[in-house]
Amino acid sequence: MTDTKVSSSPATEALPGSRREFLRRAALTAIAAPVASTLLAACKDEDHAQPAQSVTTSPASPKSQIPTEHGGTMPTPAAGAVTATAADQMDAMHEKGIKAFPAKTAGKGNQLMQPKIVSGVKVYEITARKIQWETEPGKMVEAWAYNDQVPGPQIRVREGDRVRMIVKNELPESTAVHFHGVELPNDQDGVPYITQPPIKPGQTYTYEFTAPNPGSHMYHSHHNSAKQVGLGLLGAFIIEPKAKRPVEKVDVDYVMILNDGMHGYTLNGKGFPATEPLVAKLGQKVRIRFMNEGMMIHPMHLHGMHMTVIDKDGWPQPAPWKCDTLNIAPGERWDVIVNCNNPGVWAFHCHILPHAESDHGMFGMVTALIVNK
C-alpha cells in the first residue's frame, strides 16, 4: 500500500500539534452543528408526538415545524393563509366599489340649459363662483363652477342661431370664456389681452354671435386656465347641424367630459363609483361625444362592443371607422356611435390603468354601458 502525502500550507505546518488539532475539531464542529441541532429538535418532537402519527415538514405546508432557540419546535408561519387574507381584503374593497355603483353624491353637472328667448336671440346667463363639490361619496372639494355645477350647463344650439352668453364673475380672480372649436369673429374668442379685457371680479361680460360650424365643442376659461379649468370652469357647447346626416340619427345622445385637474380623474365631474352609467335598450344606437378638458391623454375603452368613429373636433370623418379603444388628447372631441347589440353591463374606462384602478378597487375614469333587453 502506497502512502499518500497531504501537503500543508506553511502557516499550518508552523502551528503546534495541539493547536492544529483544535482548529480541525472546531471546523468539524461548525459543519456538524446545524445537523446536530436539527436531529436534536426532531428527537424532542418525537417526545411529544403521538406514536401513530408523523409530521410533514414541507415548507409549503401549514403544518411545517421549525426549531426554536430553546430546542423545541413551532409551526412555520402560514404564508398561504396570510396571502389569502390579504387577497380577501383586496377583493372586498373591489366588490364594495362595484356594488356601490352608481353611488349617490350631491350635485349633478352637464345639465342641459334652456335659454331665454329675447327678440329671437337665445340668451344664456352664466355665473362663475366658488362652490363645494362632491366628486365621490364623502369626498368634498373646492370647485370653481358655472351655475353651481361641474361640468357647467350643457348648451345646445342650432347652426345659424343667434346666441348671447352673459357671464358674471363672482370669483376672487379675473376670468374669461373661450368657445373651443367654434369659428367665431375675433372679438368673441375670449382670450384676455388678445381679443378682450379680462372679466374682473364683480364684473359682467357679454358674448354674442351667430352659431357657425356645427359639431361637438366646448366652452371654458382661458385665463389662468390650468387652475380654473382644472377646478371646473368648463362645459359642453354643441351646435346641431341644420340637416343631420343619417349616421347622426340615434336613440341616445350622451356627452362625456374627461378631466384630470384638481378633482382627480373624473367623468362629467365625478369619480367612480359616483360616475353615471350610460343606459340603452338592446338594438338602440348611442352617440357618445367625448371631450377632453384635462391635461393628459385618455384612451377610452368600451368592453363588449366596438365604437364607430364619425367625427373629430366637430368635423365628419372621411369614412367612419371602428375601434374599441379611442385615444383622446387634451382639447380633442371625438364622436362615436355604439350599436347596442350585446346585452349586459359593460365596463367603460380610461385604459391608462392608474387612472381607473388600484389595489383598493376601481376609481376615477370608470363607468359602464348598460344594455337592457
N, C-alpha and C positions, 0 to 999 in steps of 0.2 A: 504494500500500500504506500502510495506516494503522499507525503505530507504536503499540504497547501499552505503557503505562507501568506498571511494577510498583511499588507503594508499599512503602516500607521503614519499619520502626519507627524511632522517634527514636534508640533505642540503637544500631541498626545503622548509621544514617546517620552517627553520630558516630565510627564506627570508621575508622581509616585504611584505605586501599585494600588494602595488603598484609595487614593483619590480617583484613579481611573475606574475602579470598581464602584465607587459611589456614583459617579456620573452615569455609568452603564445602568445601574439599578434605577436611578432617577428617571432615565429615559424610558425604561421598560414600564415603570410605574405610571408615567404620564400617558403612555399609549394604552395601558390596560385599565386606567381609572374609569373612563366612560363605560366600558364594557362591564366592569365590576359593578358600577353604580346601577346600570340597567338590570343586571342579574339580581342585585340586592332588592331593587324595587319590585321586580317580578316575584321574588320569594316572599316579600312582605304581602303582595297582593294575594298570593296563594293562601296565606294565613287567614284572610278574611273572606275568601271566595267559597261558594258552595261547591261541594265535591263534584256534582254532576254538570257544572256549567263552566264555560270558557269565556274569556273576554276578548273581543276583537279590538285590535289596537290600530286599525287603519286610520290615518289622519283625517280621512274624509268622513268617518263615521262619528255620529254624535256620542257614541259610547267609548270613544278613544280615551286612553288613560295616559297621563304624563307624570313623571316623577316630581315630587315636591322636595323642598330643601330639608325636610325632616325625614326623608326616606320613604314616605308613603306615596300615594297617587291621588290625582284629582282628574275630573273629566276635562277633556280638551274643549275649549270654547266652541259652542255650536255655531260655527260660521254660517252654515246653511240657514239656520233658524234666524240669525241676525239679519242676513240678507233678505230673507222672506219678510221679516218685519218691516224693514226699510222699503221694500218693494210694495208691501201692502199700504204703507203710509203714503207713498207717492201715488199709487193707484187711487186711493181715497180722495186725494186732492184733485186729481184729474176728473174723477167721477163727479165730485161736488160741483166743479165748474160747469161741466156739461149739463148736469141736472138743473142748474140754476138758469140756464139759457132758455129764453131771453129774460134776463133779470130786469126788474123794475128799478128805474132811477128817476130822480126829479129832473124835469125839463126834457124837451124834445126839439132838436134842431131841424133845419132844412124843411120847414113847413111852408107850403105854398101860400104866397101872399096875394091877396086880392087887392087890386088898385082902386083908387078913387078915379072916377072919370070926370075930368074938368074940361069943358069945351072940346071934347074929343081926344084929350090927352090923358094917357094912363099915368097917374101920379102915385108914386111910392114914397112914403115918409119913413126914413131910417134914422134911428138914434144909436150912436156908439157910446157904450158906457161899460164900466166895470160891473161884473156880477160874480156870484159864486155858482160853480157848475159842477154837477156830479157826473163824472166820467164813467164810473162803475160803482157798484153798491158800496156806500160808505166812504168813497174817495171824493172829497170836495176839493176843488182847485179854483184859483182865481182865473177868470176869463175876461177878455175884452170882447164884447159881443155886439152884434147888430140886433136890435129889438129883443134883447134878452135871450137869445138862442144861439147855439153853436152846432153846425154852421148857421149863418144868418138865413133869413127868409129866402125861400126859393122863388125866384122871379121868372115868370114865363110870359113872353110877349110874342107877337106875330110879326114876321117880316113886313116892314112898312109902317108899323105902329109908331105913333109919336109917344115918346117916353120921357117922363120927368122924374128925377130922383132928388128928393130934398134930404140932405144929410145934416143932422145936428150932432155936434161933438160935445159929449159930456165926459170925455177922458181927461186925464191930467197932462196930456201932451197933444201936440198937433197931429193931424191925420189927413188922409185924402182917400178917394176911391178911384181905383183903376178898373176898367171893364176889359178884362183879359180876353184877347182873341176877337174882340168886337172892333171892326174897322170904322172908327169914328172920326169926325173932324178933329183937328189937332187940339183945339182948345177944350175938348171934352175928355182928353186922355187921362187926366187925373194924376199927374206926376208933379209934385211941388217944385217950384223954381224952374221948371221946364215949360209946363203948359198952364200952370195956375199957382196962386199963393197957397200955402198950407191952410187947412181949416184949423184955426187955433181953438183952444179950449173955450167953450161957451159960444162959439160961432156956428152959423148955419150956412151951408153952401148948396147951390142947386145945379144939377147937371140936366141937360135936356138935349135930346137928339131923336132922329128917326131910326128905328131899328134896321140895321143893314144886313150883313151876311148871316143867314140862318145857321143854327148849329148849337152844340153844347159849349157854353162859355162860362166864365166865372167873373165875379166882382170881389175885390179885396183891397186892403190898404196898400198904398205904395209909398208910405212914409214910415221910416224905422220898421220896415216890413218884416224883417226876421223875427222881431219881437211881436209886432202887432198881429201879423197873420198867424204866427205860432200860438198866440193867445186866443185866437178865434175870430178875427175880423176877416171873414171870408164867406162866400155864398155862391150858389149856382145862378147863372144868368143864361136862360135858354131862349133862343129865338126860333120859333117854329116857322117852317117854310110856308110860303103861300100855297104850294102844291106839294103834298107828300109823295115820296117815291113808294112804290108797292112794298119794298122791303121795310119801310118805316111803320107799316100798319101792324100794330102789336096789341096784345091784350093788357100787358103791364109795362109801364114806363118808370124806371127806377133810377134815381141819382145816387151815386156812391162817391162821397168826397173823402179822400185819403189825406191824413195829416200826421206829422211826426214831430210836432213842436213841443211846447212846454207841458202839454197834457199827455204826452206819451204817444203810443201808436194807436190811432183812432180811425174809425169808420163813421162818418157823419157825427163826429163829436163824442163818440162813445167807444169804450174798450170792452172786449169780451169779458164776461158774459152779458154785458148790457147792450151789445150791438143788436141791431134789428134784423131779423131774418127776412129774406125775400120769399114770398109765398105765391104760388101759382097752381093752377089745375093741370092735370095731365092733358097734354095736347095744346096748351096755350103757348104763345110766343112772348118772351120777356125781352125788353130792351134795357140794357144797363149802360148808364152814362158814367164812366169812370172819370174822376177829376182829381189830379194830384196837387194839393195845396201845400205839400210838405217840402222838405229839403233833401229827401232821399228817394232813390228808385224803389218801386214796389211791384214785383211781379205777382199779379193776382191770378190765383189758380182755382179753378172750379172742378170738383170731383164729379164723376158720373156722366157728364155731358160736355160736348165741346161748345165753344163760343164762335160765332161767325162775326168777324170784324167788318163793320160797314163804314165807319167814319173815323177820321183822325183830326183832332183840333177843329172839329166842326165841318170838315171838308170830306165829301164822299170819297171812298177808296175807288181806284180804277176798276177793281173787281173784288167782291167780298172774298175773304179768306178765313180759314179755320185754325183754331188753336185751343189748347186747354189752359195755357199759362200766357198771360199778356203782360209785358214789361211796361210800366207806366212811370215815366220820368217826371220830375218836378215841372209843373206848368202844363203838362200834357193833358189832353182829354181824348179818350177813346170810347167809341160807341160800339157795342156788340149786341147781337141777337142770340138768345138761347131758346132752342126749340125744346120744350119741356116734355120729352118723350120717355123719361125714365123715372118712375115714381120713387119717392123716398125722401129722406133728409140727407142732403149732400153738403159736406164741408166745403167752405169757400173762404180762402185765406191768402194772405201775402206769403209767398214762398221763400222769402228771406226768413228762415225759421226763427231766429231770435226776435223777430217782430211778431211772432204768433204763438210760440210755445216754449215752456221751460219745464224744469223738473216739478214745479208746482202745478202744472197744467197749462191749458190754453189761455191766452190773454191777448189783448191788443187787437191786431188786424185779423180777426176771425169772425165769420158769421156762417150762415147756412142758406142754401136754396132748398125750400121745402116744396116738393111736387106732390100734391094730393091727388088721389084717384077720383 
